[in-house]
């Protein structure tokens, strides 16, 4: 699943994995789970996270490869947040080939940058359950899932959002051309309701 920050790929990945009955594999979620469970990978990742450093690619590769070879991935899976660049894509190809698997489709959710900026500026996250919500202009800042307090992420300021989009265009957007050349890329219009976008993705599969 490809798409710029705020394009809705995480939300759509959850919906699609639910409908297809396959696990949604988010590198961020996997890292947090590994750290919480105190696994060997989690302990290594925790050292980097607590020191404020980025978790190295090699550790991410190890975690992804471990998942790909697990029973959970036997009937397929949906990747969200990985790969992020061409080098990671090539590494993923080798891991999949080794596991006797291959990518079927790459879904690229396309949304105009100005709409993304508006979306992320309105985004709030529950302090307790981490559910993502859109701020209610009426002033209600309670989570619809658990009733917790909604907070605004520091990286959802407009100046930071624009910088994140520039990083995406520079590092990740080349993957669009990479997978288009492989004949497995599908561009999906990410505007409209969440349900409509999900419908477009399912129709493309």
LOPA-778419 format. One record per residue: x, y, z of N, C-alpha, C, O in turn; residue in three letters. Coordinates in steps of 0.05 Angstrom, whole numbers, plus 5000, padded with zeros to 4 digits. Example, Ala and Ser with C-alpha at 12.3 -4.5 7.8 and 13.67 -1.06 7.14 Angstrom:
BEGIN
526448865156524649105156526449345156528549345169ALA 525749555142527349795143525850015157526850235161SER 
# end
This chain:
BEGIN
501749765000500050005000501850255000503350305019UNK 501650414978503150654976501350894979498950874974UNK 502451124985500951374987502451565006503751485025UNK 502151825000503452025016502252025045500151925049UNK 503752145064502652175091499852315090499652525077UNK 497852195103495252315102493452235079491152325077UNK 494552055062492851965039490751765048488851705033UNK 491151655072489151465082489951175079488250995081UNK 492551115073493350845067493050665092492450425089UNK 493650765116493350605139490550525145489950285151UNK 488750715142485850655146484850455126483450265132UNK 485550505100484750325079485950045082484749845076UNK 488450035091489849775094488249605115487949365111UNK 487349735136485849585156483249475144482449255149UNK 481849645129479249565117479649335097478149145097UNK 481749365080482249165059483148895071482248685063UNK 484848905091485748665104483448515117483348275118UNK 481648675129479248555141477448415121476548195125UNK 477048555098475348435078476548195064475148005057UNK 479248195061480647965048481347745068482147525060UNK 481247805094481947605114484947555115485747325121UNK 486547755110489447725112490547945131489348155134UNK 492847885144493848075163494848335150496048335129UNK 494448555165495348825157498048855171498248875195UNK 500148875155502848895166503949175164504749275143UNK 503849315187504949585189507549565204507649455226UNK 509749675193512349655206512249795233513449695252UNK 510850015235510650155261509249985281510149965304UNK 507049855273505449685292507149445301507149375324UNK 508549335281510249095288512449175308512949025327UNK 513749395303515849485322514749525350515849435369UNK 512449665352511249715378510449455392510849425416UNK 509449265376508649005388511148855398511048725419UNK 513248865382515748715389516848835414517848695432UNK 516849105416517849235440516149175465517149115486UNK 513549175461511649115483512048835493511948785517UNK 512448645474512648365482515448295492515948065502UNK 517348475489520048435499521548215484523248075495UNK 520948195457522347995441525248085436526048305443UNK 526847905424529547975418529748215400531348395404UNK 527948215379527948445361526948695376527948915371UNK 524948655393523848885408525849015426525949265428UNK 527548855439529548965457531549135441532449345450UNK 532349035417534249185401532949445391534249655392UNK 530449425382529049665372528649875394528950115390UNK 528049775419527649955441530050135447529750365454UNK 532450015444534850165449535050415430535850625438UNK 534350365405534350585385532150795391532651035390UNK 529750695397527450875401527951045426527451285425UNK 528950925447529351075472531651275470531751475485UNK 533551225451535751415447535051625426536651805421UNK 532651605415531751805395532751755367532551935350UNK 533951525363535051455336533051295320531251165331UNK 533351305293531751145276532550855278534850785279UNK 530550675277531150385277532450325250531250385229UNK 534750195250536150135225534549955206532949785215UNK 534949995180533649835160533949535164532149385161UNK 536449455171536949175174535249045195534348815192UNK 534649185217532949075238530049055228528648865234UNK 529149265213526549255201526349015182524348875182UNK 528448975165528448745147528148475162526648305154UNK 529648455184529548205200526748155210525747925209UNK 525348365219522648335230520648265209518948085212UNK 520948405185519148345163519548065153517647915147UNK 522047985150522647715140521647505159520547295150UNK 521847555185520847365205517847335202516747115205UNK 516447555197513547545193512847395168511047225168UNK 514147455146513547335120513747025122512246885109UNK 515646935138516046645141514346515164514746285170UNK 512646675176511046575198508346455188507646505165UNK 507046305205504446195197502346405191500546355175UNK 502546635204500646855200500546945171498447035161UNK 502846925157503047025129502446805109502746855085UNK 501646565118501246335100499246395077499746315055UNK 497146535083495046585064495246865051493346965039UNK 497447005056497847265044497847485066497347425089UNK 498547725058498747945077498748205061499148205037UNK 498248425075498248695063500248865077500148905101UNK 502248965061504349125073503649425072502749525052UNK 504049565095503449845097505849985110506549925133UNK 507050175096509450305107512050185100514150265110UNK 511949975083514449845075513849705048511849575045UNK 515649735028518149885029517750185026515650275017UNK 519750345033519650635031521450745009521150975002UNK 523150584998524850674976525650434959524950204965UNK 527050494937527750284917529550074930529149834924UNK 531450154946533249964958531649764976532249524975UNK 529749864991528049685007526349504990525849274997UNK 525449614967523749454949525349224938524248994936UNK 527849274930529549054920530048844941530048604935UNK 530548934965530948754988528448584993528648344997UNK 526048714991523548574995523248354974522348134979UNK 523948424949523748234927525347974933524447754929UNK 527748014944529447784950528347624973528447374973UNK 527147764993525947625015523547455006523247225015UNK 521847574989519547434979520347194962519146984964UNK 522347234945523247014928524246784944523746554938UNK 525746854965526846644983524546494997524746255002UNK 522346635002520046505016518046374996516046265005UNK 518746394970516946284950514446434946512346324940UNK 514546704950512146874947512847104928515147144921UNK 510847264921511247504905508947694909506847624919UNK 509447954903507348154905505348114883506048074860UNK 502748124890500648114871499848384860499448424836UNK 499648584878498748844870500049054888500649004912UNK 500449294878501349524893499249734890498849844868UNK 497849804912495750004911496950274919498050304940UNK 496650464901497750734906495350924909493950984889UNK 494851024933492651204938493551494932495451594944UNK 492151614913492951884903491152094914488652084910UNK 492352294928490852524938492452774934494852774938UNK 491152984926492553244922493853344948492753314969UNK 496253454945497753544969496253744986496353725011UNK 494753934974493354134990491153995006490554085029UNK 489853794995487753655010489053495033487953485055UNK 491453385028492853245050493453425073493153355096UNK 494453665066495153865086492653935103492753955128UNK 490453975090487954035104487053795122486253835145UNK 487353555112486553315127488253295152487253265174UNK 490953305149492753265171492553495192492953445216UNK 491953735183491653955201489253915219489154015242UNK 487253765210484753705225484953445241483153385256UNK 487153295237487353035249487953055279489453215288UNK 486652875294487252845323487552545329486452375315UNK 489152485350489552215358488852185387489552355404UNK 487551965394486751915421489251855438490951695431UNK 489452005461491751965479491851685490494051585497UNK 489551555492489351285505489551055486491350885488UNK 487751045466487650815448489050855421489250675405UNK 489951105416491351175391489651175366490751175344UNK 487051165370485251175347485451455334485551655347UNK 485651455307485851705292483051815287481251665278UNK 482652065292480052195288480352455273482552575273UNK 478152555262478152825250476853005270474652955280UNK 478153225277477253405298474453515291473953605269UNK 472653495310469953595307469953895312470653985334UNK 469054045292469054335294467254435317467454665325UNK 465354265326463554345347465054365374463954475393UNK 467554265375469154285399469354025414470754025435UNK 468053825405468153565419470853435413471453355391UNK 472553405434475153285430475353025446477452965457UNK 473252875446473252605459473352395437472052415416UNK 474852185442475151965424472451815421471151745441UNK 471651765396469151615392469351325399467251195403UNK 471751225402472050935409472150895439470650725449UNK 473751045454474050995482473451225500473451195525UNK 472851465489472251695505474651845515474352035531UNK 477051755507479551895515479852165503478252245485UNK 481852305511482452575501483852565475485752415471UNK 482852725456484152745430486352955430485953175441UNK 488652895420490953075419491953105390491452935373UNK 493253325385494453375359497353305359498853395376UNK 498153145339500953075337502653315330501753485314UNK 505153325340506953545334507653565304508153775294UNK 507653325291508353325263505953375244506153335220UNK 503653455256501353525240500953825237498753925230UNK 503053985242503054265236503554305206504954135194UNK 502554515194502754545165505554555155506154425135UNK 507354695168510154705159511454425160513054355142UNK 510854275181511954005183510753815162512153645150UNK 508153855157506753685137508053725110508553535095UNK 508453975102509754035076512453915074513253805053UNK 513953915096516653795096516353495092517953375078UNK 514453375106514053085104513253005075514152795065UNK 511653175062510853115035513253135016513452974997UNK 515053325021517453355005519253105008520353004988UNK 519453005032521052765037519852525023521252365011UNK 517152505024515752285010516252304980516952094968UNK 515952534968516352564939519252484931519652374910UNK 521052554949523952504942524652214946526052094929UNK 523752084968524651814974522751594966523551394956UNK 520151634970518251424966516751424939516151214928UNK 516251664929514751684904516051534881514651434864UNK 518751524880520051364858519051074858519350934837UNK 518050974880516950694880514550664862514050454851UNK 513150884858510750884840511650804812510550624799UNK 513750934802514850864775516050584775515750434755UNK 517350514797518650254799516550024796516949844781UNK 514350054810512249844809510549864784509349664775UNK 510350104773508950134747510349984726509149854709UNK 513049994726514649854706514449554709514849404690UNK 513749464733513349174738510549084731509948844731UNK 508849274724506049214716504149134738502149014733UNK 504849204763503049124786501949364801500749334822UNK 502449614791501549854804498649924796497949904773UNK 497049994816494350094811493950354826494250364850UNK 493450574811492950834823489950844831488150784816UNK 489450934856486750954867486251244876487851354891UNK 484051354866483251624874482551614904480651474912UNK 484051764921483651754949481751964960481551994985UNK 480252104942478352304952475652174956475051964946UNK 473952314971471252214976471152075003473052095019UNK 469051935008468651795033470551555036471551445016UNK 471051475061472751245066471550995052473050835041UNK 468950975054467550735042467950735011468250524999UNK 467850964999468050984970470850904961471250764941UNK 472850994976475650934969476150624972477450504956UNK 474950514994475250224998473950074974475049874965UNK 471650174965470250044943472050054918472149854903UNK 473350284913475050304889477350104891478149984871UNK 478550074915480749894918479849604913481149454899UNK 477549524925476549254922475949194893476348974883UNK 474849394878474249354850476849314834476749174814UNK 479049434843481549404828482849134833484549044818UNK 482048994854483248734860481848514845482548284848UNK 
# end
